[in-house]
Structures are given as structure tokens and as C-alpha cells.
Amino acid sequence: MSDYMASPDFQFILRILGTNIDGRKKVMFALTAISGIGRRLSNILLKRAEIDMNKRAGELTPEEIEKIVTILKNPRSFKIPDWFLNRQRDIITGKTSQVFSNGLLSKLRDDLEGLKKIRAHRGLRHYWGLTVRGQHTKTSGRGRVQNALAKKK
């Protein structure tokens, strides 16, 4: 990373949605540090918020940050299509939304617990610490650490 002559109001570390973001990176790539936001979503967020993509993250004003967070929390009202969002037709609520940060981890954990609770094949494979998506296990994957079967002393 090259040296950057920062203005007095430049922030080297930003805190957005509970995640530290490097202010020296360009905004589009800096937003991908938040779990649940990839390059394509950050691209469309910046277009909807009308923020220059060549701008560094540390140069963002508080109003621009607030606008990004508002669009991210309610993407459908800013005409971001449903197929672009990462949580389509939620199992419990039936709604389509964008899940990010700590919410993403808790939703994943809840989904796995639900699969285990209904004794689905995927849930059982997760519980046993085996591969879930149909990989061959006869000869491969023997050196993998299996936390699910770790015995307590």
C-alpha cells in the first residue's frame, strides 16, 4: 500500500456496522470487510448512494456513511432487486432481506440448529463433523480436524 497524504479530517479506521474498516482502501473494496457485503453489493450500494467509487474510505463524510447504512438496512426501498440479496424467503419470517455482520453469523447458526432439530441429513452431517455436500470421504479428508467428535476429559 503506497503512502497517502491525508487531509486533517481523514480517518484511517472507520467503524461501520460493528466492523473496523481500513480508511486507506477505496470505498468499494473497504466495504467488503463487513461480512455479508461483497464487491458487487458494495458497488451497487455506492451507486445508489451516489458516492464516487474512487474515493478512499477515510474520506467519507458522516452523512455518506449514514446513507450507505440506510441503504444496506432497507435495500428493497432503494430498488435493489430481490435476487441480489443474500437472505431470500427466510424460513421463519418468509421475508427477503440482506443479512450482514453479526446477524449473518447468528442466522447461519440458527439454520444449522434447525436442521439438526428436525434431524435432516444435512443437519446430522454437520453434527457429526462430516462433509455435507456429497464429497467422497473414503480416501480423502482424513487429516481434517473434527471438532464435533472431540471428547471431553
FINUPA-869514 format. One record per residue (C-alpha): residue in one letter; x, y negated, z. Coordinates in nm, 2 decimals. Example, Ala and Ser with C-alpha at 12.3 -4.5 7.8 and 13.67 -1.06 7.14 Angstrom:
<pts>
(pt 'A' (1.23 0.45 0.78))
(pt 'S' (1.37 0.11 0.71))
</pts>
This chain:
<pts>
(pt 'M' (0.00 0.00 0.00))
(pt 'S' (0.15 -0.33 -0.10))
(pt 'D' (0.19 -0.63 0.13))
(pt 'Y' (-0.11 -0.86 0.13))
(pt 'M' (-0.11 -1.23 0.21))
(pt 'A' (-0.41 -1.25 0.44))
(pt 'S' (-0.62 -1.56 0.50))
(pt 'P' (-0.68 -1.66 0.86))
(pt 'D' (-1.03 -1.51 0.86))
(pt 'F' (-0.91 -1.18 0.71))
(pt 'Q' (-1.00 -0.87 0.92))
(pt 'F' (-0.76 -0.58 0.90))
(pt 'I' (-1.00 -0.34 1.07))
(pt 'L' (-1.38 -0.37 1.03))
(pt 'R' (-1.63 -0.18 1.24))
(pt 'I' (-1.94 -0.08 1.03))
(pt 'L' (-2.19 0.18 1.15))
(pt 'G' (-1.96 0.31 1.42))
(pt 'T' (-1.67 0.37 1.18))
(pt 'N' (-1.34 0.18 1.16))
(pt 'I' (-1.28 0.06 0.81))
(pt 'D' (-0.94 -0.04 0.66))
(pt 'G' (-0.97 -0.41 0.56))
(pt 'R' (-0.68 -0.39 0.32))
(pt 'K' (-0.86 -0.15 0.08))
(pt 'K' (-1.10 -0.26 -0.19))
(pt 'V' (-1.46 -0.26 -0.06))
(pt 'M' (-1.59 0.02 -0.28))
(pt 'F' (-1.32 0.26 -0.15))
(pt 'A' (-1.32 0.13 0.20))
(pt 'L' (-1.69 0.21 0.25))
(pt 'T' (-1.62 0.58 0.17))
(pt 'A' (-1.46 0.61 0.52))
(pt 'I' (-1.81 0.62 0.65))
(pt 'S' (-1.93 0.98 0.64))
(pt 'G' (-2.23 1.02 0.41))
(pt 'I' (-2.11 0.75 0.17))
(pt 'G' (-1.92 0.85 -0.14))
(pt 'R' (-1.78 0.64 -0.42))
(pt 'R' (-2.10 0.64 -0.63))
(pt 'L' (-2.32 0.53 -0.34))
(pt 'S' (-2.08 0.26 -0.23))
(pt 'N' (-2.07 0.14 -0.59))
(pt 'I' (-2.45 0.11 -0.61))
(pt 'L' (-2.46 -0.05 -0.26))
(pt 'L' (-2.23 -0.32 -0.37))
(pt 'K' (-2.42 -0.38 -0.70))
(pt 'R' (-2.75 -0.41 -0.51))
(pt 'A' (-2.58 -0.65 -0.25))
(pt 'E' (-2.42 -0.85 -0.54))
(pt 'I' (-2.07 -0.82 -0.39))
(pt 'D' (-1.76 -0.82 -0.60))
(pt 'M' (-1.60 -0.47 -0.61))
(pt 'N' (-1.25 -0.62 -0.65))
(pt 'K' (-1.28 -0.79 -0.31))
(pt 'R' (-1.09 -0.64 -0.02))
(pt 'A' (-1.30 -0.51 0.27))
(pt 'G' (-1.13 -0.76 0.51))
(pt 'E' (-1.26 -1.05 0.31))
(pt 'L' (-1.63 -0.96 0.36))
(pt 'T' (-1.84 -1.21 0.55))
(pt 'P' (-2.07 -1.10 0.83))
(pt 'E' (-2.37 -1.18 0.60))
(pt 'E' (-2.23 -0.94 0.33))
(pt 'I' (-2.17 -0.67 0.59))
(pt 'E' (-2.52 -0.71 0.72))
(pt 'K' (-2.66 -0.69 0.37))
(pt 'I' (-2.47 -0.37 0.30))
(pt 'V' (-2.60 -0.21 0.63))
(pt 'T' (-2.96 -0.32 0.55))
(pt 'I' (-2.95 -0.16 0.20))
(pt 'L' (-2.80 0.15 0.34))
(pt 'K' (-3.06 0.19 0.62))
(pt 'N' (-3.35 0.14 0.37))
(pt 'P' (-3.23 0.23 0.02))
(pt 'R' (-3.56 0.30 -0.13))
(pt 'S' (-3.68 -0.05 -0.09))
(pt 'F' (-3.38 -0.17 -0.29))
(pt 'K' (-3.47 0.06 -0.59))
(pt 'I' (-3.21 0.32 -0.52))
(pt 'P' (-3.36 0.64 -0.67))
(pt 'D' (-3.46 0.94 -0.45))
(pt 'W' (-3.23 1.18 -0.64))
(pt 'F' (-2.93 0.96 -0.53))
(pt 'L' (-3.00 1.01 -0.16))
(pt 'N' (-2.84 1.29 0.05))
(pt 'R' (-3.14 1.40 0.26))
(pt 'Q' (-3.43 1.48 0.03))
(pt 'R' (-3.76 1.61 0.17))
(pt 'D' (-3.64 1.66 0.53))
(pt 'I' (-3.75 1.99 0.68))
(pt 'I' (-3.91 1.83 0.98))
(pt 'T' (-4.05 1.49 0.86))
(pt 'G' (-4.07 1.56 0.48))
(pt 'K' (-3.92 1.22 0.40))
(pt 'T' (-3.63 1.14 0.17))
(pt 'S' (-3.36 0.92 0.32))
(pt 'Q' (-2.99 0.85 0.33))
(pt 'V' (-2.81 1.00 0.63))
(pt 'F' (-2.47 0.87 0.74))
(pt 'S' (-2.22 0.85 1.02))
(pt 'N' (-2.32 1.04 1.34))
(pt 'G' (-2.67 1.11 1.21))
(pt 'L' (-2.52 1.32 0.93))
(pt 'L' (-2.34 1.55 1.18))
(pt 'S' (-2.65 1.58 1.40))
(pt 'K' (-2.88 1.67 1.11))
(pt 'L' (-2.63 1.94 0.99))
(pt 'R' (-2.61 2.08 1.34))
(pt 'D' (-2.99 2.08 1.37))
(pt 'D' (-3.03 2.25 1.03))
(pt 'L' (-2.79 2.53 1.13))
(pt 'E' (-2.96 2.57 1.47))
(pt 'G' (-3.30 2.60 1.29))
(pt 'L' (-3.16 2.87 1.05))
(pt 'K' (-3.02 3.06 1.35))
(pt 'K' (-3.35 3.03 1.53))
(pt 'I' (-3.56 3.17 1.25))
(pt 'R' (-3.29 3.44 1.21))
(pt 'A' (-3.24 3.35 0.84))
(pt 'H' (-2.95 3.53 0.66))
(pt 'R' (-2.75 3.20 0.63))
(pt 'G' (-2.80 3.13 1.00))
(pt 'L' (-2.68 3.47 1.11))
(pt 'R' (-2.37 3.44 0.88))
(pt 'H' (-2.29 3.11 1.04))
(pt 'Y' (-2.34 3.25 1.39))
(pt 'W' (-2.11 3.55 1.32))
(pt 'G' (-1.85 3.32 1.16))
(pt 'L' (-1.86 3.50 0.83))
(pt 'T' (-1.87 3.34 0.48))
(pt 'V' (-2.21 3.21 0.40))
(pt 'R' (-2.22 3.16 0.02))
(pt 'G' (-2.17 3.50 -0.12))
(pt 'Q' (-1.79 3.52 -0.13))
(pt 'H' (-1.62 3.86 -0.14))
(pt 'T' (-1.48 3.95 0.20))
(pt 'K' (-1.34 4.29 0.15))
(pt 'T' (-0.98 4.18 0.09))
(pt 'S' (-0.98 3.80 0.11))
(pt 'G' (-1.02 3.57 0.41))
(pt 'R' (-0.85 3.79 0.66))
(pt 'G' (-0.63 3.52 0.81))
(pt 'R' (-0.92 3.28 0.88))
(pt 'V' (-0.98 3.17 1.24))
(pt 'Q' (-1.32 3.29 1.36))
(pt 'N' (-1.43 3.07 1.64))
(pt 'A' (-1.78 3.23 1.66))
(pt 'L' (-1.64 3.56 1.78))
(pt 'A' (-1.38 3.42 2.02))
(pt 'K' (-1.41 3.59 2.35))
(pt 'K' (-1.43 3.40 2.68))
(pt 'K' (-1.19 3.50 2.96))
</pts>
